[in-house]
Amino acid sequence: MKPQPQTIWCNYAFDEHTRERFLAQVTQAGAVPHRVIFAARDRSPNASVLTVAAPDPTLREATIALGQPDPATCLDGGRLRWIALTSAGYTRYDTPAFMDALKDAGIALTNASSVFAEPCAQHLLAMMLTLGRQLLPARDEQLGNRTWRFMELRRRCVLLNGQTVVLLGYGAIARRLVELLAPFDMKIYAVRRRAYSERGVHVIADDKITAVLAEADHVINVLPDNAATLNYVNARRLSAVKPGAHFYNIGRGTTVDNRALQEALESGRLGAAYLDVFEQEPLPPSHPLWTAPNCYITPHAAGGRRDQDEAIAAHFVQNLRLFESGATTTPPPPPLRDRVV
């Protein structure tokens, strides 16, 4: 059976050059020409791949939705067969009712976790090295008194080699980070719902976390936002962490009790915190974490990459080719990349 033309609704804000290439790929270069509906998109400075679309009646015409479609409209009796999210996270879609409705309707859901795994993992490694090599205090001196703190900084430098890492969550980002950390011969724990064996990583169940936190030099949070992870990093767990450990959050802001985190920094229980995500974004200028001791903040930039638009387009087109051939080849093609449902 010949692949059928699809109607692709898109609210991702491609730059002009990538948009033209994307259009050529999906309307001309595939097995069949597809139609694309570009919906209105928030182009404000703080808009991101996580910004959800307003309800749009044109979504009901689509068989494929690319971007961040309104969840209610996705299930509003249209022709939709596949939702291709342009983010790694999918909190607003991750409800039992919505997931069950997708399964009942035969609608696939994919995210873009493989697009963002590499930059997020590199971002984490960069901060681990930055903190260990005392680059931030050296930069402060350059901007301040410009004293030559030669021996002091040298003696405070710490190697990653042989240290212990605890990963809270073990998805695409954490797995890529494990690969990047391999040359440092670190002991790595990953916390998941159930324990199992994996080369180079001790995957442990959640009920064992207290013991491994006591060993941790680095606690790295990559947990998603859902009911089970709300304030997962709380005062009780922070009190179990090895004194002086470094904490990193590139998961979701809702997974951390900020007051408990601030207290752990002020007391010196944590040696440092690197935070890229927050429950409220942008983080208000008056928020106490901006001035908490040894707290380093980036504005949800860990997933950033200069070629993001091209990577999002390539990821979608690769999946589109699989989607096109899904009902026409024997044996069936590989599953859609980053498939959730």
N, C-alpha and C positions, 0 to 999 in steps of 0.2 A: 504494500500500500504506500502510495506516495505521501511524503510529509505534507501537512496542511499549513497554509499561511496562518500566522498568529498575529494578534493585535497586542502590541506591547505598550502598556501605560508606564510612563517614566516620570518621576519627580526628582530624580537625582540631578543636581546642578553641574553638569559637565561643563568644562571650559569650552570655548567656541571651537577650537581645533579638534579636541577629542570628540566633541559632539558630532562634527561632520564625519569623522572617521567611523564613529559608532554607527551612525545612520547608514553609511555605505556598507558596513559589515552585515547589518541585520536586514537591510532592504535589498541588497544586491548580491552579496557574496555567499549567501547560504544556499541550502538545498532548494529553498523556495523564498520568494520575497515576502517580507513581513511588513506590517504597518506599525508605525510608532506614533503614540500620542504623548506629547510632552506637556505635562501638567504644570501649573504654577508652582514655584519653589521659593522658599524663604532664602533670600540672598543677603541677609543681614550679617554683620561681622561675626556674631556669635552663633549663627546657625551651623549645624554640623550634619554628618550622615545620620545622626540620631534624631534629628528634628522631624516629627511626624507631620504628614500632610493633613490639611483640612479635608473634610469630606468633599469628594469630587465625583459628580455624576458620570463623568466620562470613564471612570474606573469600571463601571458596569459593562462597558463595551469590550473590555480587555480580556484576553485569555492568559496574559502574563503581566504581573505588576513588578516593576523594578524601582527600588527606592525604599520609601517608608510610607506605605499606603495606610489609610485610615482603617483600623481593624474591622469596625462595624460595616463599612462599605464593602470590604472584601467578602463578606458573607451575605450580602444583600441581594441574593438572587441573580447574580450576574453569570458570566461565562468563565470565570477565573479558573485556571488549572494549575498555576504555579505563582508563588510569591517569592521574588528574589530580593532579599533585603541587602542593602548596601552597607551594613554595619555588622560587627561581630556580635554585639549584644542584641537581644530581641525581647527585652523585658515586657513591653506592652502587649506582645503577642503570646507571652508564655503564661497563659492561664489554662486550667483544665478545660473550661468551656470552649475556648477558641481552638485549642489543639484538637479536642475531640471533634469539633465541627469540621476542621480541615480534613481529618481522617475520614469522617463520614462522607464528605463531599469529594474525596479523592484529590484534594488540592495539595500540591507539594509546597514545602517551605524550606528555603535555603538561606543561609547567612553568608557573610563575606569574611569569616574568621581567618581563612588562609591568606587573605590580602593583608590583614593587619597583624598576623602573628610575628612576621619578621621584624617590622619596625618596633613593635612592643617589646619583643625579646631583646633587641639591640639597645633599646632605651633603658631597660632594666640593667643590662650588663654595663652600660655606660655609667649609670649612677653608682653601681656597686664599685666600679673602678675609681670613679671620681671621689667617692667617700673614702675608699681605702688608701688612695694615693694623696689625700689631703689637698686636692686641687682647689676646693672651695675656700679653705682658709688662706691659701696662697693668693687667690684672686682677691679676697677681702683685703689682704695686705697691699696688693697693687693699687687698689682703689682708696686705701686709707693712708697709714703712716709710712708705707714702703720700707719697713724694716726688713733686714735680711735674716729671717728666722731659720737659718740653715740647719743647725742640729736639732732644733725643736721639731720641725716638720719631718725631717728624716726619721726621727725616732718614733713619730706617731704613725708613720706609714705601715699599713697592714697588707699582707699578701692574701689573695683569695685561696691560694693553694691549701688544701687540707681542711678548709672551713666547712661548716655545716649549714645547709640551706633547708628551710621548710617551706614548701609550696602549698598554699591554701587554694586548692583547685588544680586540676590537671587536664586542661584542654590544649588547644593548638598553641597558645602562647607559651604556656609552661613547658610543653614538650620541645618547642624550638629553643627555649632558654636552656633546657637541660643539654641540648646539643652544643650550644655556645659555651657552656660551662665545662664541657668534657675535658679540655686541656688542663684545667686547674685541679683535677683529681679531688673534687669536693664530695662530701657525703650529702646525699640529697634524699629528703623525704618528700612525698607528695600525699596530701590528705584528700581522700575520696570517701564515698559512701561505704565502699567495701574494700578490703585489702586484697592484693594479688601481687604476683611476682613479675618484675620487669627488669631487664638488664640496666644496671646503672642507677636505678631509682628504687627506693624502699616505699612502695605504695601502701599506706596504712589507712585503717578505718578511722572515722572521726573520734571514736571513743578512746583512741590512743594518743590524741594530740597533746595532752598536757605533758606527757613524758618527753616527747620529741621537742617541744618548745623549750624545755630546759636545756637542750643541747644547742639550740639554734644561734648561729651568728647572724643569719639573715632570715627574716620572715617575709615572704613575698606573697601578697594577696592578689589573686586573679579570679576571685569569686564573682559570679554573676549576681544580678539583683533579683531576688525572689523572696518569698515568705520565709524560707528555711535559712537564708543567709543574712537576714536583717540583724544588724549589730552583732554579727558573728565575732568580730574582733572587739571584745568587750573588756571590762576591767579584770574579770576573772582570768581570761586567757592572757592578757598582757602581763598580769602579775606572775604568770608561770614562765614567761620568757626569760632566757638567760640574761643576766644584767649586762647592759651595754650593747645588746643586739641592735641591728638595724632593721627597720620595718619599711616596707615598700607597698604602695597600693596603686595598681593600675587596673583593678577589677571594677568595682562600682562603689560610689561613696556611701551608699546605704548599708554596706556591709561592715562599716566601722563606727564605733561609738566615739565620736570626736572628743567629747569631754574626757573620757577615759584615756584616749590617746594623748591629749594635751597634758594630763596629769602624769602619764608615764614619761613624757619628755621633760617636764619640769622637775620631776623627782630624780631624773637621771637613770631611771630603770631602762629606758631606751636610749641608746647612744645617739641615734639619729632616726629621722623619718623622711622618706621621700614620697610625696603625694602628688598624684596626677589627676585624681578624680575625687569628686565631692558630692554630697547629697544635694547641695544647692550650687548650681553653676550658672553664671560666673560666681566664684567665691566672693562674698561681699568684702570690700576693702577693710571693714572694721572687724572682720572675723579674727579671733585670737590665734588661730593657727598660723596666720601670716607672720606673727612675731614670736611664736613658740621657739624655745631654744633648739637648735640643731634640726629644725624642720625646713625642708626644701620643697618648694612648690613649683610645678609646671602646669600650665592651663589646658589639661586634657589633651596633651600633645604627644603622648607616647606612641599612638598609632599613626602619627604623621609621616608622610613620605611625599617627596616632590612629585612623583609620578602617580599619585593616588587615583586621579581620574582615569589614566590609561590602565592602571591595574584593575580598577573596578570594571571597566569596559571589557577587558580581556577575560576576566573571571566570568562575567555574564555570558559573553559570546561562546566561551568554551562550554559552559553548561547548556547554552541554547542548542549547540550542535548535538549534545547528548539528548536533550529534550526532543529535538526534531526526529531523531532516529529511534526513539524509545519504542515506538509501536511498529517499526518497519524493518527491524533487523533480527536475525536469528544467528547466534544467541543474542539476548538483549545486551545493550551497551552497558558500560559501568554506571553505577548510580550517580546522580547529580552530585557535584562536588559541594562539600559543606552542607549536606542535607540534614535538616532537623526533623522534618515530617515527610 
